[in-house]
Amino acid sequence: QVQLVESGGGLAQPGGSLRLSCAASGFTFSAYAMSWARQAPGKGLEGVSGIYSDGSDTYYADSVKGRFTISRDNAKNTVYLQMNSLKPEGTALFYCLKGMGGFSWGGYDYWGQGTQVTVSS
């Protein structure tokens, strides 16, 4: 069955960095776009970033452009989110999502349990 396991969350200081990982199994990872979304306390789910199946295209929410970088290693069935210059308002539960196609955004059929990112001094 499809499994998405996020890791790498934790406590970071404002201005600090974290690298999230999402290990995927149970499907042909290299055939699907992958995305990251987050949910801050008391708020709805926000799409953060996505990457095409072959890594040829990416997208970023305006709130993270220039600070976050998404990447993937299809040989390791893993997608990453490098987060730099973290802000306190970035505190959220981060989810990894599997797309329903290789070259499109929107429409996800599986997601992980999430990894908590807390940005605080």
C-alpha positions in Angstrom: 0.0 0.0 0.0 1.0 3.6 -0.5 3.1 5.0 2.4 4.5 8.5 2.8 6.6 9.0 5.8 7.8 12.6 6.6 10.8 13.3 8.8 13.1 16.2 9.6 10.8 18.4 11.5 11.7 20.0 14.8 12.5 23.2 16.6 14.3 25.9 14.7 15.2 29.4 15.6 14.0 32.3 13.4 16.3 32.6 10.5 17.4 29.0 10.9 17.0 26.1 8.5 15.5 22.6 8.4 15.4 19.9 5.8 12.3 17.8 5.5 12.3 14.4 3.9 9.4 12.2 2.7 10.1 8.6 2.0 7.6 7.0 -0.3 6.7 3.4 -1.0 4.0 1.3 -2.5 3.8 3.1 -5.9 6.1 4.0 -8.8 7.5 7.2 -7.2 9.2 8.4 -10.4 5.8 8.6 -12.2 4.1 11.1 -9.9 4.4 14.7 -8.9 4.9 15.3 -5.2 4.0 18.2 -3.1 4.4 19.7 0.4 1.6 21.4 2.3 1.4 22.8 5.8 -1.2 23.5 8.4 -0.5 26.2 11.0 -2.4 26.2 14.3 -6.0 27.3 13.8 -5.6 27.6 10.0 -6.4 25.6 6.9 -4.1 23.6 4.8 -1.8 25.6 2.6 0.1 24.3 -0.4 3.8 25.1 0.0 5.7 23.5 -2.9 5.5 20.9 -5.6 7.7 19.1 -8.1 7.0 17.2 -11.3 7.7 13.5 -11.5 11.0 14.1 -13.3 11.9 17.3 -11.5 11.5 19.4 -14.6 9.1 21.9 -12.9 8.5 23.2 -9.5 6.1 25.6 -7.8 6.3 27.6 -4.6 3.8 29.5 -2.5 4.5 33.2 -2.5 5.1 33.0 1.2 8.1 30.7 0.8 9.6 31.7 -2.6 13.3 32.4 -2.3 13.6 30.6 1.0 12.4 27.0 0.4 13.7 24.5 -2.2 12.0 21.3 -3.2 13.9 18.4 -4.7 13.5 14.7 -5.3 15.7 11.7 -5.7 13.8 9.1 -7.7 16.4 6.5 -7.0 15.7 6.8 -3.3 11.9 7.4 -3.6 12.3 10.5 -1.5 11.2 14.1 -1.9 12.9 16.9 0.1 12.0 20.4 1.3 15.0 22.6 2.2 13.7 25.4 4.4 15.9 28.4 5.0 15.3 31.7 6.7 12.5 30.3 8.8 10.0 32.6 10.3 7.9 32.2 13.5 4.7 32.3 11.4 6.0 29.2 9.6 5.2 27.0 12.6 3.0 24.3 11.2 2.5 20.6 10.6 4.0 19.8 7.2 2.5 17.1 5.0 3.9 15.2 2.0 1.3 14.6 -0.7 1.3 12.3 -3.7 0.0 13.8 -6.9 -2.4 12.0 -9.2 -0.2 12.5 -12.2 3.3 13.2 -13.2 3.0 16.6 -14.7 0.2 18.5 -13.1 -0.6 20.3 -9.9 -3.7 19.9 -7.8 -5.4 16.6 -7.1 -3.7 14.4 -4.5 -4.7 11.0 -3.4 -2.4 10.2 -0.5 -0.6 12.1 2.2 1.6 11.3 5.2 1.1 11.8 8.9 3.0 15.0 8.9 6.1 16.3 10.6 5.9 19.3 13.0 8.0 22.3 12.4 8.2 24.9 15.2 10.0 28.2 14.7 10.7 29.9 17.9 13.5 31.6 19.8 
